[in-house]
Amino acid sequence: MWIRLLILILCVLISAGAILLPTLLANDTQLITEDVRTRYTVGSLAENDVRAKETFHYIDEGETRRQQVLAAKSVLPHFHISMIESRKMLAMVDALFV
């Protein structure tokens, strides 16, 4: 009974250590408590990683436009029925078989 409990606790500790230890060791960022805007100016390099407090999205307008052009080129042209052209083609076919 005690051996099973000890093995279970040991497995939990090993699993938690296997997950948390690499994360803690590899995380080289520094939590910044002061406002980032007072510490850095536009164009300057940060000494440490700066973490955003919230997720933000950046839209690359050039890449978006390029993807739109590629998507537009991949669409097949729309087919238009022309009654005049249809009659001409039917007349040509009829002329071949008469």
KEMIZA-901586 format. One line per field, with one value per residue: x, y, z of N, C-alpha, C in turn; residue number from 0; residue in three letters. Coordinates in steps of 0.001 Angstrom, whole numbers, m for minus. Atoms other than C-alpha are relative to their C-alpha. Layout:
# residues N
n.xx = (X;...)
n.yy = (Y;...)
n.zz = (Z;...)
ca.xx = (X;...)
ca.yy = (Y;...)
ca.zz = (Z;...)
c.xx = (X;...)
c.yy = (Y;...)
c.zz = (Z;...)
i = (NUM;...)
aa = (ALA;...)
# end
This chain:
# residues 98
n.xx = (820;m881;m895;770;150;m1319;m262;883;m543;m1253;350;519;m1127;m858;726;19;m1365;m327;703;m327;m1428;m493;659;m621;m1395;m101;648;m1046;582;89;1277;m219;1100;194;565;m1008;m143;m944;m1313;m526;494;233;m1222;m1072;0;261;m1033;662;1276;1100;1250;1201;1016;1144;m294;327;m106;m641;374;m983;828;m642;205;1436;310;m605;844;1253;m263;m159;1318;796;m518;305;1422;273;854;1444;482;1178;641;296;922;m515;m1072;607;634;m1075;m580;995;23;m1211;184;1003;m619;m878;750;1013)
n.yy = (m1184;m1161;2;m544;m1430;m587;25;m996;m1324;m122;m224;m1363;m918;108;m614;m1449;m478;84;m1079;m1326;m303;m603;m1287;m993;m200;m586;m1308;m977;m1336;m682;m676;m1433;m565;m1396;m214;198;m1240;m902;619;116;m911;677;323;480;1437;384;843;1264;190;m796;738;m832;347;556;384;m1007;530;m871;380;m399;m396;442;1446;217;m344;1039;1188;m278;97;1428;638;m447;676;1430;203;143;m1073;239;285;m754;548;m993;596;m261;963;1339;155;128;1344;952;m140;648;1448;387;m81;1161;1232;m124)
n.zz = (0;m95;1161;1123;m235;199;1445;602;m330;734;1416;123;m157;1184;1126;m207;204;1425;698;m525;m52;1254;215;m880;372;1338;31;m289;18;m1285;m152;m128;m777;371;1323;1037;765;m663;6;1355;1029;1272;723;m870;m242;m1384;m588;m336;680;m530;159;90;m991;719;1370;1007;1354;976;1359;997;1138;1243;124;189;1395;845;m128;697;1437;300;m87;1148;1193;m47;284;1425;506;4;1351;427;1193;1033;971;1348;245;45;1318;991;m121;506;1455;515;m135;997;1325;164;174;1066)
ca.xx = (0;2717;4893;2137;1542;5267;5578;2598;4065;7454;5875;4024;7196;9237;6545;6227;9995;10292;7785;8764;12546;13327;10799;12366;15919;15262;13275;15912;13467;13258;9926;9784;7746;8303;6709;8601;7966;10034;12904;13266;12961;11831;14643;16740;17699;16398;18902;16426;13290;10262;6976;3734;968;m1580;m1628;m1474;m1784;316;m960;1774;8;2554;2339;m1448;m1649;724;m1421;m4560;m3008;m1955;m5445;m7035;m4747;m5650;m9390;m10598;m12221;m15995;m17760;m20225;m22708;m22873;m25876;m24222;m21115;m23275;m25244;m22025;m20615;m23869;m23885;m20297;m21163;m24275;m22190;m19782;m22504;m24688)
ca.yy = (0;2484;1447;2220;5619;6341;5323;7517;10538;9909;9719;12986;14722;13422;14463;17925;18317;17184;19850;22745;22459;22984;25797;27577;27061;28092;31199;33904;36790;39336;40507;44237;45963;49477;50913;49848;53197;55005;52582;52352;54684;53785;52036;51200;47627;45965;44363;41647;40157;42377;40593;42164;42312;41398;39867;42293;41697;43165;43154;43230;45214;44377;40644;40832;42543;39969;37122;38817;39095;35434;34393;36486;34905;31408;31925;30695;33289;33626;32176;34439;33054;35064;34250;35837;33667;30596;31160;31628;28354;26483;27865;26675;23183;23029;24085;21197;18552;19860)
ca.zz = (0;1007;m1889;m4415;m2847;m2831;m6491;m7405;m5604;m7202;m10683;m10109;m8925;m11859;m14346;m12826;m12779;m16394;m17416;m15156;m14943;m18668;m18799;m15850;m17068;m20677;m19802;m20041;m20048;m17308;m16019;m16377;m13717;m14986;m18092;m21209;m22884;m20257;m20638;m24407;m27357;m30849;m32696;m29635;m28863;m25724;m23393;m22418;m23908;m23481;m22908;m23979;m21405;m24050;m27498;m30384;m34103;m36869;m40444;m43069;m45788;m48488;m47822;m47562;m50951;m52477;m51138;m52507;m55972;m55883;m54792;m57550;m60157;m58978;m59634;m63014;m65271;m65132;m68177;m70012;m72518;m75720;m77886;m80925;m80579;m79906;m83123;m85096;m83746;m84453;m87999;m88491;m87192;m89390;m92409;m91775;m91746;m94606)
c.xx = (869;915;m717;m166;1321;355;m843;527;1288;m254;m514;1139;921;m667;m13;1386;399;m671;514;1483;536;m615;656;1441;139;m575;996;m548;m65;m1350;262;m1192;m255;m527;1108;246;979;1422;648;m580;m156;1328;1135;m150;m224;1118;m546;m1265;m1064;m1281;m1170;m1010;m1211;431;m379;265;617;m370;1042;m754;591;m218;m1469;m385;560;m838;m1337;174;162;m1337;m863;457;m368;m1467;m196;m912;m1467;m471;m1268;m551;m317;m872;500;1082;m545;m641;1057;589;m964;m85;1211;m129;m1010;592;910;m777;m1067;612)
c.yy = (1254;104;592;1516;731;59;1053;1415;255;275;1420;1012;m15;665;1519;594;m10;1113;1368;358;559;1370;1089;297;714;1403;1060;1426;569;699;1469;593;1455;90;m66;1294;970;m535;m13;1082;m786;m200;m497;m1501;m280;m904;m1385;m120;839;m756;972;m466;m629;m329;1138;m603;1056;m505;570;305;m440;m1486;m325;272;m1056;m1271;196;m127;m1458;m726;385;m685;m1478;m301;m73;1124;m410;m155;793;m636;1149;m672;202;m1007;m1423;m254;m161;m1410;m1054;59;m674;m1516;m497;5;m1194;m1268;104;m266)
c.zz = (0;m1215;m1218;136;m237;m1486;m711;244;m769;m1485;m221;96;m1218;m1201;123;m223;m1463;m795;445;m79;m1320;m278;837;m396;m1339;m64;445;19;1408;62;272;723;m363;m1428;m1052;m768;655;m85;m1376;m899;m1292;m712;872;224;1477;492;324;m838;687;m291;m33;1038;m657;m1422;m940;m1371;m909;m1382;m952;m1288;m1331;m246;m218;m1445;m943;32;m713;m1508;m406;32;m1191;m1283;m26;m304;m1507;m470;m7;m1442;m276;m1273;m951;m1053;m1428;m351;m80;m1356;m1089;26;m516;m1518;m620;62;m1030;m1402;m248;m329;m1090;m1337)
i = (0;1;2;3;4;5;6;7;8;9;10;11;12;13;14;15;16;17;18;19;20;21;22;23;24;25;26;27;28;29;30;31;32;33;34;35;36;37;38;39;40;41;42;43;44;45;46;47;48;49;50;51;52;53;54;55;56;57;58;59;60;61;62;63;64;65;66;67;68;69;70;71;72;73;74;75;76;77;78;79;80;81;82;83;84;85;86;87;88;89;90;91;92;93;94;95;96;97)
aa = (MET;TRP;ILE;ARG;LEU;LEU;ILE;LEU;ILE;LEU;CYS;VAL;LEU;ILE;SER;ALA;GLY;ALA;ILE;LEU;LEU;PRO;THR;LEU;LEU;ALA;ASN;ASP;THR;GLN;LEU;ILE;THR;GLU;ASP;VAL;ARG;THR;ARG;TYR;THR;VAL;GLY;SER;LEU;ALA;GLU;ASN;ASP;VAL;ARG;ALA;LYS;GLU;THR;PHE;HIS;TYR;ILE;ASP;GLU;GLY;GLU;THR;ARG;ARG;GLN;GLN;VAL;LEU;ALA;ALA;LYS;SER;VAL;LEU;PRO;HIS;PHE;HIS;ILE;SER;MET;ILE;GLU;SER;ARG;LYS;MET;LEU;ALA;MET;VAL;ASP;ALA;LEU;PHE;VAL)
# end
